[in-house]
C-alpha cells in the first residue's frame, strides 16, 4: 500500500502542472473579443484559473509528500499525534 501511495504521489506531481497548463492553453485559445459566447469572455477564464490555481498547488504539495513517504505511517490514535 505504501508503494501505491508513492506512485500516486508521483502521478499527482506530474498531472497537476499538466492540467494547469492545459487550462491556460484553453483560455488563450478561447478568449476572443469579438466572441459572443460565455467561453470567449476573459473574466470567466480569470475566475476559473484563479479557483483552480490553489487546487493544483495543493495537488503538487500532496504528491510531493506522498512521494517522499510522509504518509507511510498514519496515526491510529490521538496519542500518536
N, C-alpha and C positions, 0 to 999 in steps of 0.2 A: 504494500500500500504506500510506503514511503517513496518508493521508486515512481509509482504512479503520480504522486503529488509533485515530485520533482519534474517529471515530464510535462505535467500540466502547467507548472510554473514556467517552463521554457516556452510552451505554446503561448501562454499569456504574454510573455516578454516579446514574442515575435508578432503576435496578431494585433496587439493594441496599437503600435505605431502604424502598421499597415492599414488598419481600419480608419485611423485618423487621417492618414494620407489620402485614402480613397474618398473620404468625406470632403476634404478640402479640394481635391481634384474635381469632384462632382459639383461643388459650389462654384468653382471657377468656370466650369463648362456651362452651367445652367443660368448664371446671373446674366441678365440681358436687360438693358434699359428700355428697349422697345417691346419687351415681352409683356403680355397681359395676364399670364397665369401666376399663381402664388409661388411656383417654383422659381420664377425669374426675379423675384423680389430679394434684394440683398439683405434686408432686415431679417427675413425668415432664416436665411443661412447663417447670419451672425448669431442669432439666438440658438440655433441648433448646434453650431460649433462651440459656443460658449457653454452650453449644457454638457456636451459630450467630452470636452477637454478634461475636466476633473475625473470623469469616469475612466478615460483612457489612462490618465496618470495613475489612478488607483489600481487599474489592472496591471500596469507595469510594476508598481511597488509590490503588489501581491505576488506577481510572478517572480520577482527577484527574491523575495523572502522564501517562497516555496522552493525555488531552485537551490537556494543556499541551504535548505533543510531546517528552517526555523520552525516548521510545523510537524517535524518528525515525532516529537513528544508533546502531546496536548495535555493540559492539566485535567485530572479526573476529579479533583475536589478543590474546594476553595482554599485549603491549606497549602496547596502546591503553588498558588499564585503568589 
